């Protein structure tokens, strides 16, 4: 197994495991309230800001198809510098889709309400954002990226 596949798999697995373990705390009853951030349990039936909730059961299958396409894209590209962000992206996406299959919606728990109400989100959502920003930086700075693994 090449370094690319190993790094991608470890980033994917690590993201999935960390996210699911944090979610387990909230499913078991953990809550915390402050002036700006509440840690609560919410089941999001849609995607960001509950968009596409009207797709109901179809949403998880559509997301699974999209994640599969993203994974195939990166597996074919095999650029080592994309292995970690691709692993973060796919691991986080799979964790959220897993929630849809097991809990009927994505388990969200961070609620920002200081100055304005923001969407409730989770660790996987943050990792998706981190992965996207990382990939954008790599695209805007191609010299940071090594060639594909042979």
Buried (B, 14 or more C-beta within 10 A) or exposed (E): EEEBEEBBBBBBEBBBEBBBEBBEEBBEEEEEEEEEBBBBBBBBBBBEEBEBEEBEEEBBEEBBEEBEEBBEEBEEEBBBBBBBBBBBBBBBBBBBBBBBEEEEBBBBBBBBEEEEEEBBBBBBBBBBBBBEEBBEEBEEEEEEBEEEBE
